[in-house]
């Protein structure tokens, strides 16, 4: 299979460095433990310190929770108003006419989240397969210090409907044979066998489990398309179905979404609130094994 258009390899990115049309962004965030007594699932910590310690030359840094999320929302990382995103992306010089490459540290889910957000705004970006981990493992160049940034732009969005849904839509689709609801969390959380940091243990009733972690190789690159297709097909996730993805906070599920997109699925959406919202709302049904 050919190289998927939403992914870029470390070799390809290395050849792009120094190109004035490249816009490269480190998207790393860390979910850190919360103090005792807090009922939040985790604390969002921007990856600016690890960016300063080492990043791909020329990259800028994007703070997901700080600049690109609805900070008034109870679940973290919720999509804000389009106007807020337009202003934030413009401040960082993001331009749909440039080559936009996103990467993150430790896991690709932070960069795939930005990729999905940008797609919802009508802007196509690429994600570095394997992220900074693979880049460093290969001994490629690293730069230190604070981001220098790109010249600000008048970022233009062309929002596309249907990329995000709320809890009411998810609830209405439970039991719908034309819909596949997919949980990207690990099996222990899907089955409700372990306490959940999100609230009630369990899953959206009727959802199937395709953990994002099972779609990632040991070198942090994404699995090949044939393997991904087999995993989705085994759970009844077929192209003709409307597919709703969720996880804990609407982040790791975007790994599933990227692979589904590369496989040609086009009826895809993300439940933005995910279990961070669903598990805390006692009016919503929940299922365990």
Secondary structure as GFF3:
##gff-version 3
##sequence-region A 1 289
A	DSSP	beta_strand	7	8	.	.	.	ID=ss1
A	DSSP	alpha_helix	10	16	.	.	.	ID=ss2
A	DSSP	beta_strand	22	26	.	.	.	ID=ss3
A	DSSP	beta_strand	29	32	.	.	.	ID=ss4
A	DSSP	beta_strand	43	46	.	.	.	ID=ss5
A	DSSP	alpha_helix	48	53	.	.	.	ID=ss6
A	DSSP	beta_strand	60	61	.	.	.	ID=ss7
A	DSSP	alpha_helix	64	67	.	.	.	ID=ss8
A	DSSP	alpha_helix	82	91	.	.	.	ID=ss9
A	DSSP	beta_strand	99	103	.	.	.	ID=ss10
A	DSSP	alpha_helix	109	120	.	.	.	ID=ss11
A	DSSP	beta_strand	126	128	.	.	.	ID=ss12
A	DSSP	alpha_helix	131	137	.	.	.	ID=ss13
A	DSSP	beta_strand	164	165	.	.	.	ID=ss14
A	DSSP	alpha_helix	167	173	.	.	.	ID=ss15
A	DSSP	beta_strand	179	183	.	.	.	ID=ss16
A	DSSP	alpha_helix	187	190	.	.	.	ID=ss17
A	DSSP	beta_strand	208	209	.	.	.	ID=ss18
A	DSSP	three_ten_helix	212	215	.	.	.	ID=ss19
A	DSSP	alpha_helix	225	234	.	.	.	ID=ss20
A	DSSP	beta_strand	242	246	.	.	.	ID=ss21
A	DSSP	alpha_helix	253	262	.	.	.	ID=ss22
A	DSSP	beta_strand	268	271	.	.	.	ID=ss23
A	DSSP	alpha_helix	274	278	.	.	.	ID=ss24
###
